[in-house]
């Protein structure tokens, strides 16, 4: 059996996460213990004397004069207790402080004297990342962003009911708003769960090119002499247009914003915050408890970035234990990773380089010492003449017989092209071909994933481009877009959707002029190229609901084929008819059997008994219906004209003749 994963990434709106987030959740620290909600409460100190006295509440001492009080404030003991009070810890006495100082137990009066206050701890790092860790009754640790459950960092955790806060913000009301504004770019969206229900993006030229900052900020610094260039005037106009446009969008979304449980925003700088909150008639209020700043860095304000921010905020990580959470989170705060972030690629050329003395290699040092020794010997050596010097030199003969050809690693083509030759530039047709292949790959990925929202966005972008230039209708454009061949096998949108068994995507394509009659290179229609029961049922259902839309015989879709429910209903009807027929046949056999019994009983009667029975029936005939039978064979003569002879009735002339012959012979 496979081991259960110790880390799970969950969406906080899912039912599985709702089951994990139980009522017993409480905040915990990664390095042991719980959050400030279980911190020790310090009693407030009050001087014993009721009169007004000079005292220090941090050290809990009184002074007879103001001069002694001022001298006390300069002591390390007071500074240490002041730091203890900031950390919500009990102050210590002067004797205890002196003993700690003598034993070097106080490392720094102004700094941290405990590992818990180290700024590099996991809990400090988690707070800087905007994360909070909660633990449920099963021991599982849940990591998610603090802004989802807490208003800000100053909110008292001890008064927060995390389970009720989660139900209000993520369970009962799943509607969130994301607003991003910066650099003239605006992007906002309102999500219900994971699906965006409203979104808007636009851009205005407001940032000064090359210098940065807004035009209004530049005008504020320049005093009364504002720049009068065309670019400055355009930026001033665009700033006002941006302000009005953002206000109109937020006003139009006022109902949806009121119904949102959380509003996350990013507005860097006073100008952008003034656009969102500065107007008196602004929909957003700074004191709104639903407002949260986005707790991580973001890119340019676009719709894709807004979706990424929402996906990041509503994601969480579930660890099986506190130790697992600490070990996993510690990897993100490793010194090597922080060193890579802090390391700068810029070189400060104004600062002189450090001189580092390194030991020379052994061979080089030995050769240098020998050269120094030879120089000394040559200096001491006195050669009288050049002839004596030449006698001491040895003549060496060099042979060229063993010389080999130099091994060149370059090929003739590489040598001809050269080592630093630039790559050939791509032609325009090649660039268009690569762009077209990338577009088709994007469409194929969307069809494999089965997400109709991506296709809808691409179709709307294509529709906007056609509406500006041509008079193509939406139906014609849909027929052209969604019947395109996407791969080398000749498969269309419907082929790929049917192969990957995406029922929702199939209905979307069929409703948007997707042609089920198209065939790929294997001469297969979208219906015949898949053996999936889900895909084939979707095609049959669409054909039944829209019988006149396509030629379903050409598409190889059986229109008259019954569904499973219809087949079951038909079988039930057939069984019912069969039972009724069997019941009627049984009834007829019963009547026939009774008729045979009466007939046999009549045949066994004597002639006298038959005449008496016939007379009795004639008497009863006046009162009700009586069955008349043939005198000879006993057959029923109801509805027939009988043949009479000697006061006897017969069903046919043959019975009459037979009775007459029988009587004569007797």
Rosetta blueprint (number, residue, H / E / L):
1 X L
2 X L
3 X L
4 X L
5 X L
6 X L
7 X E
8 X E
9 X E
10 X E
11 X E
12 X L
13 X L
14 X L
15 X H
16 X H
17 X H
18 X H
19 X H
20 X H
21 X L
22 X L
23 X L
24 X L
25 X L
26 X E
27 X E
28 X E
29 X L
30 X L
31 X L
32 X L
33 X L
34 X E
35 X L
36 X H
37 X H
38 X H
39 X L
40 X L
41 X L
42 X L
43 X L
44 X L
45 X L
46 X L
47 X L
48 X L
49 X L
50 X L
51 X L
52 X L
53 X L
54 X E
55 X E
56 X E
57 X L
58 X L
59 X L
60 X L
61 X E
62 X E
63 X E
64 X L
65 X L
66 X H
67 X H
68 X H
69 X H
70 X H
71 X H
72 X H
73 X H
74 X L
75 X L
76 X H
77 X H
78 X H
79 X H
80 X H
81 X H
82 X H
83 X H
84 X H
85 X H
86 X H
87 X L
88 X L
89 X L
90 X L
91 X L
92 X L
93 X L
94 X H
95 X H
96 X H
97 X H
98 X H
99 X H
100 X H
101 X H
102 X H
103 X L
104 X L
105 X L
106 X L
107 X L
108 X L
109 X L
110 X L
111 X L
112 X L
113 X L
114 X L
115 X H
116 X H
117 X H
118 X L
119 X L
120 X L
121 X L
122 X H
123 X H
124 X H
125 X H
126 X H
127 X H
128 X H
129 X L
130 X L
131 X E
132 X E
133 X E
134 X E
135 X E
136 X L
137 X L
138 X L
139 X L
140 X L
141 X E
142 X E
143 X E
144 X E
145 X E
146 X H
147 X H
148 X H
149 X L
150 X L
151 X L
152 X L
153 X L
154 X L
155 X L
156 X L
157 X H
158 X H
159 X H
160 X L
161 X L
162 X H
163 X H
164 X H
165 X H
166 X H
167 X H
168 X H
169 X H
170 X H
171 X H
172 X L
173 X L
174 X L
175 X E
176 X E
177 X E
178 X E
179 X E
180 X E
181 X E
182 X E
183 X L
184 X L
185 X E
186 X E
187 X E
188 X E
189 X E
190 X E
191 X E
192 X E
193 X L
194 X L
195 X E
196 X E
197 X E
198 X E
199 X E
200 X E
201 X E
202 X E
203 X E
204 X L
205 X L
206 X L
207 X E
208 X L
209 X L
210 X L
211 X L
212 X L
213 X L
214 X E
215 X H
216 X H
217 X H
218 X H
219 X H
220 X H
221 X H
222 X H
223 X L
224 X L
225 X L
226 X L
227 X L
228 X L
229 X L
230 X H
231 X H
232 X H
233 X H
234 X H
235 X H
236 X H
237 X H
238 X H
239 X H
240 X H
241 X H
242 X H
243 X H
244 X H
245 X H
246 X H
247 X H
248 X H
249 X H
250 X H
251 X H
252 X H
253 X L
254 X H
255 X H
256 X H
257 X H
258 X H
259 X L
260 X L
261 X L
262 X E
263 X E
264 X E
265 X E
266 X E
267 X E
268 X L
269 X H
270 X H
271 X H
272 X H
273 X H
274 X H
275 X H
276 X H
277 X H
278 X L
279 X L
280 X L
281 X L
282 X L
283 X L
284 X L
285 X L
286 X L
287 X L
288 X L
289 X L
290 X L
291 X E
292 X E
293 X E
294 X L
295 X L
296 X L
297 X L
298 X L
299 X L
300 X L
301 X L
302 X L
303 X H
304 X H
305 X H
306 X H
307 X H
308 X H
309 X H
310 X H
311 X H
312 X H
313 X H
314 X L
315 X E
316 X E
317 X E
318 X E
319 X E
320 X L
321 X L
322 X H
323 X H
324 X H
325 X H
326 X H
327 X H
328 X H
329 X H
330 X H
331 X H
332 X H
333 X L
334 X L
335 X H
336 X H
337 X H
338 X H
339 X H
340 X H
341 X H
342 X H
343 X L
344 X L
345 X L
346 X L
347 X L
348 X L
349 X L
350 X L
351 X L
352 X L
353 X L
354 X L
355 X L
356 X L
357 X L
358 X L
359 X L
360 X L
361 X L
362 X H
363 X H
364 X H
365 X H
366 X H
367 X H
368 X H
369 X H
370 X H
371 X H
372 X H
373 X H
374 X H
375 X H
376 X H
377 X H
378 X H
379 X H
380 X H
381 X L
382 X L
383 X L
384 X L
385 X L
386 X H
387 X H
388 X H
389 X H
390 X H
391 X H
392 X L
393 X L
394 X L
395 X L
396 X L
397 X L
398 X L
399 X L
400 X L
401 X L
402 X L
403 X L
404 X L
405 X L
406 X L
407 X L
408 X L
409 X L
410 X L
411 X L
412 X H
413 X H
414 X H
415 X H
416 X H
417 X H
418 X L
419 X L
420 X L
421 X L
422 X L
423 X L
424 X L
425 X L
426 X L
427 X L
428 X H
429 X H
430 X H
431 X H
432 X H
433 X H
434 X H
435 X H
436 X H
437 X H
438 X H
439 X H
440 X H
441 X H
442 X H
443 X H
444 X H
445 X H
446 X H
447 X H
448 X H
449 X H
450 X L
451 X L
452 X H
453 X H
454 X H
455 X H
456 X H
457 X H
458 X H
459 X H
460 X H
461 X H
462 X H
463 X H
464 X H
465 X H
466 X H
467 X H
468 X H
469 X H
470 X L
471 X L
472 X L
473 X L
474 X H
475 X H
476 X H
477 X H
478 X H
479 X H
480 X H
481 X H
482 X L
483 X L
484 X L
485 X L
486 X L
487 X L
488 X L
489 X L
490 X L
491 X L
492 X L
493 X H
494 X H
495 X H
496 X H
497 X H
498 X H
499 X H
500 X L
501 X L
502 X L
503 X H
504 X H
505 X H
506 X H
507 X H
508 X H
509 X H
510 X H
511 X H
512 X L
513 X L
514 X L
515 X L
516 X L
517 X L
518 X L
519 X L
520 X L
521 X L
522 X L
523 X L
524 X L
525 X L
526 X L
527 X L
528 X L
529 X L
530 X L
531 X L
532 X L
533 X H
534 X H
535 X H
536 X H
537 X H
538 X H
539 X H
540 X H
541 X H
542 X H
543 X H
544 X H
545 X H
546 X L
547 X L
548 X L
549 X L
550 X L
551 X L
552 X L
553 X L
554 X L
555 X L
556 X L
557 X L
558 X L
559 X L
560 X L
561 X L
562 X L
563 X L
564 X H
565 X H
566 X H
567 X H
568 X H
569 X H
570 X H
571 X H
572 X H
573 X H
574 X H
575 X H
576 X H
577 X H
578 X H
579 X H
580 X H
581 X H
582 X H
583 X H
584 X H
585 X H
586 X H
587 X H
588 X H
589 X H
590 X H
591 X H
592 X H
593 X H
594 X H
595 X H
596 X H
597 X H
598 X H
599 X H
600 X H
601 X H
602 X H
603 X H
604 X L
605 X L
606 X L
607 X H
608 X H
609 X H
610 X H
611 X H
612 X H
613 X H
614 X H
615 X H
616 X H
617 X H
618 X H
619 X H
620 X H
621 X H
622 X L
623 X L
624 X L
625 X L
626 X L
627 X L
628 X L
629 X E
630 X L
631 X L
632 X L
633 X L
634 X L
635 X L
636 X E
637 X L
638 X L
639 X L
640 X L
641 X L
642 X L
643 X E
644 X E
645 X E
646 X L
647 X L
648 X E
649 X E
650 X E
651 X L
652 X L
653 X H
654 X H
655 X H
656 X H
657 X H
658 X H
659 X H
660 X H
661 X H
662 X H
663 X H
664 X H
665 X H
666 X L
